[in-house]
Each structure stands twice: as structure tokens, then as C-alpha cells.
Amino acid sequence: MKSEDIRKELGLGSIKSKARESRLRWFGPEHRREQESNLRQVMDMEVPGRRPRGRPRWRWRDLVDRDMRELRVVPEDADNGDFWRQWIRTATPPWDKAREVK
């Protein structure tokens, strides 16, 4: 049986969409932190200098920006936690539906 068929039967999203959900789920609370927070400062900082030649490796923030473009959300949307959690949520398994209602 193919993995795709198993995921459809269980109502799960693709691995790509689950990875996107995980990145954005972490980004939301970190974006809501105060600007003075060490983690927020590191997340927003730009490293001086040039990147190596060739195709650059994906940075975490590059992936988050791509994910937000795909879902058509902006970082300011993360300020509303309820909206953010609902918007980034992908298909969840049936046994996880009870947690969604809370």
C-alpha cells in the first residue's frame, strides 16, 4: 500500500505540509515575543557579509518566508494567535480532532 493512500485514509496531510505547519507553529509564538527578547533579536538579525558562490543553502527564515507566501499570510498575522493556529493547520488525524475543539 502506498504512503499516500495511507495518509488519505487516515486524513493526514502530506509530509511537506506537516513540515510547513511545524515551522509556522514555532514561528508564531516567537514572532509575538517582545522585541528585546534574545531569541527575537537573533530571529530578526541580518548577518553581514556575502554568502558563498553557487546556489545558496536554504536558511530557516527563507523556508518560513516561502511557507507564508504559499499560505498568503504575513508575519503580522501571527500577532493574533487564534487566527494563526487555525490558518496554518493542515489535515489532522481523526484521533486528534478532540484537541482541535478545545
GUVEXMI-528641 format. One line per field, with one value per atom (N, C-alpha, C): residue number from 1; residue in three letters; atom name; y, x, z. Coordinates in Angstrom, 3 decimals. Example, Ala and Ser with C-alpha at 12.3 -4.5 7.8 and 13.67 -1.06 7.14 Angstrom:
! residues 2
seq <- (1 1 1 2 2 2)
type <- (ALA ALA ALA SER SER SER)
atom <- (N CA C N CA C)
c2 <- (-5.690 -4.500 -3.300 -2.250 -1.060 0.030)
c1 <- (13.190 12.300 13.200 12.850 13.670 12.900)
c3 <- (7.800 7.800 7.800 7.080 7.140 7.870)
***
This chain:
! residues 102
seq <- (1 1 1 2 2 2 3 3 3 4 4 4 5 5 5 6 6 6 7 7 7 8 8 8 9 9 9 10 10 10 11 11 11 12 12 12 13 13 13 14 14 14 15 15 15 16 16 16 17 17 17 18 18 18 19 19 19 20 20 20 21 21 21 22 22 22 23 23 23 24 24 24 25 25 25 26 26 26 27 27 27 28 28 28 29 29 29 30 30 30 31 31 31 32 32 32 33 33 33 34 34 34 35 35 35 36 36 36 37 37 37 38 38 38 39 39 39 40 40 40 41 41 41 42 42 42 43 43 43 44 44 44 45 45 45 46 46 46 47 47 47 48 48 48 49 49 49 50 50 50 51 51 51 52 52 52 53 53 53 54 54 54 55 55 55 56 56 56 57 57 57 58 58 58 59 59 59 60 60 60 61 61 61 62 62 62 63 63 63 64 64 64 65 65 65 66 66 66 67 67 67 68 68 68 69 69 69 70 70 70 71 71 71 72 72 72 73 73 73 74 74 74 75 75 75 76 76 76 77 77 77 78 78 78 79 79 79 80 80 80 81 81 81 82 82 82 83 83 83 84 84 84 85 85 85 86 86 86 87 87 87 88 88 88 89 89 89 90 90 90 91 91 91 92 92 92 93 93 93 94 94 94 95 95 95 96 96 96 97 97 97 98 98 98 99 99 99 100 100 100 101 101 101 102 102 102)
type <- (MET MET MET LYS LYS LYS SER SER SER GLU GLU GLU ASP ASP ASP ILE ILE ILE ARG ARG ARG LYS LYS LYS GLU GLU GLU LEU LEU LEU GLY GLY GLY LEU LEU LEU GLY GLY GLY SER SER SER ILE ILE ILE LYS LYS LYS SER SER SER LYS LYS LYS ALA ALA ALA ARG ARG ARG GLU GLU GLU SER SER SER ARG ARG ARG LEU LEU LEU ARG ARG ARG TRP TRP TRP PHE PHE PHE GLY GLY GLY PRO PRO PRO GLU GLU GLU HIS HIS HIS ARG ARG ARG ARG ARG ARG GLU GLU GLU GLN GLN GLN GLU GLU GLU SER SER SER ASN ASN ASN LEU LEU LEU ARG ARG ARG GLN GLN GLN VAL VAL VAL MET MET MET ASP ASP ASP MET MET MET GLU GLU GLU VAL VAL VAL PRO PRO PRO GLY GLY GLY ARG ARG ARG ARG ARG ARG PRO PRO PRO ARG ARG ARG GLY GLY GLY ARG ARG ARG PRO PRO PRO ARG ARG ARG TRP TRP TRP ARG ARG ARG TRP TRP TRP ARG ARG ARG ASP ASP ASP LEU LEU LEU VAL VAL VAL ASP ASP ASP ARG ARG ARG ASP ASP ASP MET MET MET ARG ARG ARG GLU GLU GLU LEU LEU LEU ARG ARG ARG VAL VAL VAL VAL VAL VAL PRO PRO PRO GLU GLU GLU ASP ASP ASP ALA ALA ALA ASP ASP ASP ASN ASN ASN GLY GLY GLY ASP ASP ASP PHE PHE PHE TRP TRP TRP ARG ARG ARG GLN GLN GLN TRP TRP TRP ILE ILE ILE ARG ARG ARG THR THR THR ALA ALA ALA THR THR THR PRO PRO PRO PRO PRO PRO TRP TRP TRP ASP ASP ASP LYS LYS LYS ALA ALA ALA ARG ARG ARG GLU GLU GLU VAL VAL VAL LYS LYS LYS)
atom <- (N CA C N CA C N CA C N CA C N CA C N CA C N CA C N CA C N CA C N CA C N CA C N CA C N CA C N CA C N CA C N CA C N CA C N CA C N CA C N CA C N CA C N CA C N CA C N CA C N CA C N CA C N CA C N CA C N CA C N CA C N CA C N CA C N CA C N CA C N CA C N CA C N CA C N CA C N CA C N CA C N CA C N CA C N CA C N CA C N CA C N CA C N CA C N CA C N CA C N CA C N CA C N CA C N CA C N CA C N CA C N CA C N CA C N CA C N CA C N CA C N CA C N CA C N CA C N CA C N CA C N CA C N CA C N CA C N CA C N CA C N CA C N CA C N CA C N CA C N CA C N CA C N CA C N CA C N CA C N CA C N CA C N CA C N CA C N CA C N CA C N CA C N CA C N CA C N CA C N CA C N CA C N CA C N CA C N CA C N CA C N CA C N CA C N CA C N CA C N CA C N CA C N CA C)
c2 <- (-1.176 0.000 1.239 2.234 3.447 4.332 5.087 6.014 7.053 7.505 8.492 7.947 6.683 6.075 5.976 5.626 5.518 6.880 7.931 9.281 9.739 9.431 9.822 9.116 7.820 7.034 7.549 7.970 8.468 9.953 10.626 12.050 12.917 12.445 13.198 14.036 15.143 15.967 15.351 15.917 15.431 15.769 15.109 15.357 16.795 17.292 18.672 19.650 19.421 20.345 20.231 19.042 18.887 19.582 19.520 20.227 21.731 22.216 23.636 24.041 23.229 23.528 23.612 22.710 22.692 23.963 24.379 25.605 26.814 26.930 28.090 28.058 26.872 26.757 27.280 27.064 27.574 29.072 29.540 30.951 31.855 31.446 32.283 32.821 31.962 32.472 33.261 32.887 33.616 35.016 35.157 36.481 37.364 36.748 37.514 37.935 37.420 37.825 39.307 39.859 41.260 41.421 42.632 42.915 42.751 42.958 42.886 41.446 40.488 39.084 38.657 37.904 37.448 36.623 35.727 34.869 35.690 36.665 37.523 38.330 38.818 39.582 38.708 37.468 36.551 36.194 35.999 35.630 36.744 37.997 39.133 39.682 39.181 39.786 39.398 40.285 40.043 39.878 38.799 38.547 39.298 40.117 40.853 39.922 40.373 39.587 38.947 38.251 37.621 36.136 35.571 34.126 33.484 32.208 31.544 31.505 31.284 31.175 29.961 29.963 28.835 29.028 27.963 28.036 28.044 29.100 29.155 28.097 27.644 26.700 27.432 26.696 27.287 27.561 28.780 29.115 28.912 28.764 28.525 29.659 30.878 32.025 32.066 31.621 31.552 30.598 29.460 28.486 29.043 29.739 30.318 31.368 32.200 33.215 32.558 31.486 30.769 30.166 29.572 28.975 30.026 31.203 32.257 32.753 32.832 33.228 32.202 30.908 29.855 29.922 30.236 30.306 31.699 32.637 34.018 34.661 34.537 35.217 36.081 37.045 37.921 37.759 38.141 37.962 38.631 39.731 40.422 39.570 38.625 37.722 36.843 36.628 35.797 36.482 37.806 38.517 38.043 37.563 37.000 35.480 34.965 33.557 32.599 32.898 32.003 31.925 33.089 33.111 32.339 32.558 31.922 30.404 29.886 28.430 27.832 28.501 27.986 28.034 29.083 29.284 28.313 28.008 27.166 25.681 25.354 23.954 23.161 21.997 21.105 19.984 19.045 17.931 17.212 16.937 16.252 14.882 13.937 12.613 12.650 11.705 11.692 11.640 10.957 10.844 12.152 13.092 14.368 15.448 15.142 16.126 16.633 15.810 16.229 17.409 17.445 18.554 19.834 19.721 20.893 21.656 20.956 21.581 22.476 22.134 22.893 24.270)
c1 <- (0.849 0.000 0.894 0.546 1.348 1.131 2.163 2.080 0.990 0.848 -0.188 -1.578 -1.809 -3.112 -3.361 -2.334 -2.478 -2.795 -2.080 -2.333 -3.750 -4.219 -5.586 -6.609 -6.377 -7.317 -7.382 -6.238 -6.200 -6.542 -6.620 -6.931 -5.740 -4.544 -3.332 -2.913 -2.224 -1.677 -0.385 0.147 1.412 2.546 3.662 4.818 5.288 5.233 5.637 4.750 3.442 2.542 2.687 2.976 3.187 4.479 5.539 6.784 6.539 5.753 5.412 4.647 3.675 2.898 3.801 4.753 5.657 6.515 7.049 7.865 7.027 5.833 4.997 4.434 4.210 3.724 4.787 6.062 7.133 7.315 7.126 7.332 6.325 5.073 4.020 4.342 4.556 4.861 6.168 7.139 8.406 8.218 7.335 7.072 6.328 5.537 4.786 5.632 6.843 7.712 8.053 8.532 8.947 10.176 10.333 11.471 12.795 12.803 14.035 14.463 13.614 13.932 15.141 16.055 17.250 16.891 15.947 15.562 14.966 14.156 13.558 14.629 15.615 16.696 17.500 17.761 18.503 17.666 16.366 15.495 15.414 15.483 15.347 16.671 17.793 19.073 19.507 20.271 20.872 22.368 22.934 24.362 25.103 26.107 26.834 27.727 28.047 28.925 28.168 28.917 28.334 28.161 27.213 27.018 27.920 28.247 29.148 28.578 29.457 29.036 28.146 27.439 26.571 25.186 24.405 23.051 23.145 22.614 22.713 21.850 22.299 21.517 20.327 19.242 18.051 18.320 18.001 18.032 16.629 16.517 15.220 14.261 14.728 13.862 13.411 14.283 13.889 12.706 12.761 11.675 10.381 10.499 9.314 8.695 9.534 9.008 8.302 8.887 8.250 6.913 6.903 5.666 4.573 4.940 3.941 3.424 4.293 3.824 2.851 3.145 2.254 0.886 0.855 -0.420 -1.048 -0.347 -0.817 -1.102 -0.128 -0.186 1.065 1.008 2.147 2.528 3.752 4.165 3.234 2.607 1.703 0.479 0.127 -0.984 -0.686 0.595 0.976 0.661 0.416 0.077 -1.251 -2.143 -3.420 -3.240 -2.969 -2.636 -3.711 -4.982 -6.062 -6.160 -6.087 -6.124 -4.940 -3.752 -2.532 -2.628 -3.038 -3.139 -4.145 -5.251 -6.281 -5.791 -5.107 -4.693 -3.598 -2.650 -1.512 -1.815 -2.941 -3.270 -3.488 -2.872 -3.103 -4.009 -4.278 -5.162 -4.628 -5.513 -5.123 -5.778 -5.154 -5.758 -7.046 -7.949 -9.248 -9.123 -8.115 -7.983 -7.483 -7.036 -6.538 -7.615 -8.791 -9.868 -10.334 -10.248 -10.696 -9.886 -8.582 -7.745 -8.092 -8.583 -8.933 -10.093 -11.046 -12.266 -11.963 -10.961 -10.649 -10.270)
c3 <- (0.000 0.000 0.000 -0.786 -0.882 0.341 0.678 1.804 1.576 0.336 0.019 0.352 0.014 0.293 1.792 2.539 3.999 4.594 4.140 4.651 4.316 3.105 2.737 3.610 3.842 4.641 6.079 6.619 7.985 8.080 6.944 6.956 7.300 7.009 7.305 6.113 6.386 5.326 4.817 3.753 3.208 4.173 3.992 4.856 4.675 3.446 3.179 3.942 3.926 4.616 6.134 6.638 8.080 8.512 7.670 7.983 7.982 7.005 6.944 8.198 8.588 9.795 11.014 11.113 12.258 12.307 11.153 11.117 11.506 10.941 11.217 12.632 13.167 14.542 15.508 15.183 16.014 15.801 14.567 14.242 14.946 15.051 15.614 17.004 17.999 19.337 19.387 18.582 18.592 18.021 17.058 16.493 17.498 18.367 19.363 20.557 20.685 21.796 21.713 22.825 22.841 21.948 21.404 20.533 21.271 22.605 23.387 23.664 23.392 23.647 22.816 23.443 22.727 21.502 21.646 20.530 19.392 19.711 18.684 17.959 18.706 18.076 17.122 17.518 16.652 15.431 15.618 14.518 13.474 13.909 13.006 12.487 12.990 12.613 11.196 10.606 9.291 9.508 9.039 9.195 8.092 8.470 7.443 6.623 5.443 4.591 3.444 2.633 1.457 1.699 1.015 1.073 0.025 0.171 -0.782 -2.193 -3.158 -4.554 -4.752 -5.866 -6.181 -5.592 -5.684 -5.126 -3.610 -2.965 -1.506 -0.841 0.306 1.090 1.688 1.871 2.470 3.947 4.359 5.778 6.326 7.637 8.261 7.923 7.997 7.746 6.279 5.350 3.941 3.769 4.464 4.385 4.985 6.108 6.745 5.827 5.214 4.291 3.108 2.572 1.463 1.906 3.102 3.627 3.787 4.285 4.469 3.120 2.113 0.778 0.227 0.414 -0.079 0.584 1.870 2.601 2.539 1.919 1.785 3.133 4.029 5.320 5.455 6.341 6.613 8.080 8.449 9.847 10.855 10.480 11.405 11.741 10.877 11.175 12.385 12.670 13.816 15.132 15.113 16.345 16.921 16.074 16.516 16.585 17.775 17.949 17.469 17.755 17.343 15.823 15.171 13.706 13.144 13.718 13.216 13.303 14.457 14.627 13.651 13.454 12.546 11.096 10.715 9.326 8.912 9.813 9.426 9.583 10.183 10.466 9.183 9.071 7.942 8.406 7.537 7.884 9.119 10.047 11.276 11.322 12.002 12.098 12.910 12.660 13.347 14.865 15.393 16.831 17.435 16.620 17.104 17.069 16.563 16.425 17.789 18.824 20.157 20.654 20.338 20.768 20.034 18.786 17.993 18.589 19.201 19.703 20.889 21.693 22.903 22.617)
***
